[in-house]
Amino acid sequence: MRLTRFRVPEVAGVAVAVLRDDVLFEVAESWVDALRQSVGLSPGGLTETGRSRPVADCELLAPLPDDGRGVICTGMNYLQHDAEARGLLQTAPSDYPVFFLKLGASMADPFADLPLDPSISAEFDWEIELGVVIGKAGRHIHRDEVSDYVAGYTIVNDITARDLQRQHVQWFIGKNVSASSPIGPWVTTLDEIGFPPDIQLSLTVNGIEKQSAKTTDMLFDVPTLISTASRTVALRPGDVFATGTPAGVGFARHPAEFLRPGDVVEAQIEGVGSIRSTVIAGNDGSGPGRAGRPEWP
């Protein structure tokens, strides 16, 4: 099952739907309640309203709750990326997972233009990551029980301002430029992909492949990440974990490569889907739409 938040262009507000055969079938549940019912390898049923729209007629939105929630991220979680970054960034030892937070305001819709302001950074970089979406509240989750708390998977492009990341000891500033990091296009449930995930990630810029890896290349797997974070953080339905990026980022290339206006970035994950963004100059500070539910005509 593929579960998404969407907006109909001519109608104000946001709705939740299941995607089947390129048609969105609206459900009565809120985003968080829909995730709760989608947990595990055998998702429960959702209540369809009887209203449907071709997906081509709708705007798909970031799969995040309306409360402005951010994304829990993991750094240096692929061996080759850890190797390419050492000496270029202040990286932590890899004996334990490295966690940081991207604010909700830093996230963008899956097909939105990305207003990457050159006055803020000259070094915007790409990072494809598997997103793991929580569907059940929990704390102190044992790694063998993590699948009981996961609603599904999505795609995160953790775009980072590398010059800002180097300038500040913490990564918060470089990782939280407003409306810079697309996420989506939906949540694909575990019954379609399985758990733990064994799937391919890839990212292209202007059609040229920059990153390619399998999720099994992670230093810390999904059960370890979620179990570790849950020791201190009470997880809630709607929380998203970005599980780290593989090698191939721009700042570690020779010469270094960074995103420029007009660049088209596409991130794809096997079995999940793809997101596609065009870089534009300037930044109006906007994030993904988070209005109420629409009144259908």
C-alpha positions in Angstrom: 0.0 0.0 0.0 1.1 3.5 -0.8 -0.2 6.2 1.6 0.1 9.9 0.8 -0.8 13.4 1.7 -2.1 15.5 -1.2 -3.7 18.7 -2.2 -6.1 19.3 -5.1 -4.9 22.5 -6.8 -8.4 24.2 -7.0 -9.3 23.2 -3.5 -7.8 24.6 -0.2 -6.5 22.1 2.3 -4.8 18.7 2.5 -6.2 15.2 2.4 -4.9 11.7 2.9 -5.2 8.9 0.3 -4.2 5.5 -0.8 -2.6 5.3 -4.2 -3.7 2.5 -6.5 -3.1 2.4 -10.3 -2.3 6.1 -10.5 -5.5 7.1 -8.7 -5.7 8.6 -5.2 -8.6 7.2 -3.1 -9.2 9.5 -0.2 -9.5 8.0 3.3 -11.4 9.4 6.3 -8.4 9.0 8.7 -6.0 11.8 9.6 -2.4 11.3 8.5 -1.3 10.1 11.9 -4.3 7.7 12.3 -3.7 6.3 8.8 -0.1 5.5 9.8 -1.3 3.8 13.0 -3.4 1.5 10.9 -0.6 0.8 8.5 1.9 -0.6 11.0 3.6 -4.0 10.5 3.8 -6.5 7.7 0.0 -6.8 7.5 -1.5 -3.3 7.5 -5.1 -2.8 8.7 -7.9 -1.5 6.7 -8.5 2.2 6.1 -11.9 3.9 5.6 -12.3 5.2 2.1 -14.6 8.2 1.6 -15.6 7.2 -2.0 -13.9 10.3 -3.4 -11.0 9.7 -5.8 -8.8 11.7 -8.1 -6.1 10.8 -10.8 -2.8 11.4 -9.1 -1.7 13.6 -12.1 -4.4 16.1 -11.1 -3.1 16.4 -7.5 -0.1 17.9 -5.7 1.6 15.3 -3.6 2.9 16.7 -0.3 5.6 15.9 2.2 4.6 12.8 4.3 4.9 14.6 7.6 2.2 15.5 10.2 0.6 18.9 10.2 2.3 19.8 13.5 5.5 21.0 11.8 7.4 17.9 12.9 11.0 17.5 11.6 13.0 14.4 10.6 15.4 12.4 12.9 18.5 11.9 10.8 21.5 9.7 11.0 25.0 10.8 9.9 27.9 8.7 8.5 25.9 5.5 8.3 27.5 4.0 5.1 31.2 2.9 5.3 32.2 4.4 2.0 30.6 7.8 2.7 32.3 7.8 6.1 35.6 7.2 4.4 35.1 9.9 1.7 34.0 12.5 4.4 36.8 12.0 6.9 39.3 14.9 6.9 36.7 17.1 5.2 34.2 17.3 8.0 34.4 17.0 11.8 33.0 13.5 12.0 32.3 11.5 15.1 33.7 8.0 15.7 31.3 5.3 14.3 31.1 3.1 17.4 27.5 4.5 17.9 25.0 6.0 15.5 25.2 9.8 15.0 21.8 11.5 15.2 20.7 15.0 14.4 17.4 16.8 13.6 16.1 18.5 10.6 13.3 20.9 11.4 9.9 20.7 9.6 10.6 24.1 8.0 13.7 22.6 6.3 11.6 20.0 4.5 10.0 20.4 1.0 7.3 18.6 -0.9 8.5 15.7 -3.2 8.3 17.6 -6.5 8.7 21.1 -5.3 11.2 23.6 -6.7 14.1 24.0 -4.3 14.8 27.7 -3.6 18.5 27.4 -2.6 19.7 30.9 -1.9 23.3 31.5 -3.1 23.6 34.3 -0.5 23.2 31.7 2.2 25.5 29.0 0.8 27.6 28.4 -2.3 27.9 24.7 -1.5 24.4 23.0 -1.5 24.9 19.2 -1.7 22.7 16.2 -2.3 22.2 13.2 0.0 19.7 10.4 -0.8 18.4 8.6 2.2 15.9 5.9 3.0 13.2 7.4 5.3 11.6 5.0 7.8 8.2 6.2 9.1 6.9 5.4 12.6 3.3 4.3 12.9 3.1 3.3 16.6 4.2 5.2 19.7 6.9 3.6 21.7 9.9 3.9 24.0 12.7 1.4 24.9 11.9 -0.6 21.7 13.9 -3.8 21.4 15.6 -4.2 18.0 13.6 -7.5 17.4 10.3 -5.6 17.9 11.1 -2.5 15.7 9.0 -3.8 12.7 5.9 -3.6 15.0 6.4 0.1 15.2 7.1 1.0 11.5 4.4 2.1 9.1 6.6 2.1 6.0 9.3 3.8 3.9 9.7 7.0 2.1 12.6 9.0 0.4 14.6 11.8 1.9 17.0 14.1 0.0 19.0 15.6 2.9 20.3 18.6 1.0 23.1 20.2 3.0 24.9 23.5 2.9 28.5 22.2 3.3 30.2 25.5 3.9 27.8 26.2 6.8 28.3 22.6 8.0 32.1 23.2 8.2 31.8 26.6 9.9 29.7 25.3 12.8 30.8 22.5 15.2 27.2 21.2 15.3 25.5 20.4 11.9 22.2 22.1 12.8 22.8 25.2 10.6 24.1 23.5 7.5 21.3 20.9 7.7 18.3 23.2 8.2 18.1 25.7 5.4 14.4 26.5 4.9 12.5 24.5 2.3 15.7 22.8 1.0 15.2 19.0 1.6 12.5 17.2 -0.4 10.7 14.1 1.1 8.1 11.7 -0.2 6.3 11.1 -2.5 4.4 8.7 -0.2 4.8 6.0 2.5 5.2 2.5 1.1 4.1 -0.1 3.7 6.2 -3.0 4.8 4.1 -5.7 3.1 5.4 -4.4 -0.2 9.1 -4.3 0.6 9.7 -6.3 3.8 11.7 -5.6 6.9 14.5 -5.0 7.4 14.8 -3.4 4.0 17.1 -4.8 1.3 16.7 -2.3 -1.5 18.6 -0.1 -3.9 19.1 3.7 -3.6 20.2 6.0 -6.4 20.4 9.7 -7.1 21.0 11.6 -10.3 21.8 15.2 -11.1 20.8 16.3 -14.6 20.4 12.6 -15.5 23.9 11.7 -14.4 24.2 9.1 -11.5 25.9 10.5 -8.5 25.0 7.9 -5.7 24.1 4.2 -5.8 24.1 1.7 -2.9 22.0 -0.9 -1.1 20.4 -0.3 2.3 22.2 -3.5 3.5 25.5 -1.4 3.2 24.4 0.6 6.3 26.8 0.5 9.3 23.8 0.6 11.6 20.7 -1.1 10.3 17.2 0.2 10.8 16.4 -2.0 13.9 19.5 -0.6 15.6 18.8 3.0 14.7 15.2 3.0 15.9 16.0 0.9 19.0 18.9 3.2 20.0 16.9 6.4 19.5 13.9 5.0 21.4 16.0 4.6 24.6 15.9 8.4 25.1 13.3 9.7 22.6 9.6 8.8 23.0 8.7 8.0 19.4 5.3 9.0 18.0 3.3 8.0 14.9 4.4 10.3 12.0 8.1 10.5 13.1 10.5 9.9 10.2 14.0 8.5 10.5 16.4 9.4 7.7 18.9 6.6 7.8 22.0 8.1 6.3 23.4 8.6 2.8 25.9 6.5 0.8 29.1 7.7 -1.0 28.9 10.0 -4.0 28.1 13.3 -2.4 29.3 16.4 -4.1 31.7 17.9 -1.6 33.8 14.8 -1.6 34.3 14.7 -5.4 37.4 15.9 -7.2 36.8 18.6 -8.0 33.9 19.2 -5.7 30.4 19.6 -7.2 27.5 21.6 -5.8 23.9 22.3 -6.9 23.2 25.3 -9.1 20.0 27.0 -10.4 18.5 24.9 -13.1 19.9 21.6 -11.8 17.4 18.7 -11.7 17.9 16.2 -8.9 16.1 12.9 -8.8 16.2 10.4 -5.9 14.9 6.9 -6.4 14.5 4.0 -4.0 13.6 0.5 -5.2 10.1 -0.4 -4.4 9.3 3.0 -2.9 9.3 5.4 -5.8 11.2 8.6 -6.8 11.2 12.3 -6.0 12.3 15.0 -8.5 13.3 18.6 -7.7 14.5 21.6 -9.7 16.9 24.0 -8.1 15.9 27.7 -8.3 17.7 30.8 -7.0 16.3 32.6 -4.0 14.5 31.5 -0.9 11.0 32.7 0.2 11.3 30.7 3.5 8.3 28.6 2.7 7.9 25.0 3.6 5.5 22.2 2.6 1.8 23.1 2.7 0.2 22.1 6.0 -3.4 23.4 5.8 -6.6 21.7 6.8 -8.5 19.0 4.8 -10.2 20.1 1.6 -13.9 20.4 0.8 -14.3 18.3 -2.3 -16.5 19.7 -5.1 
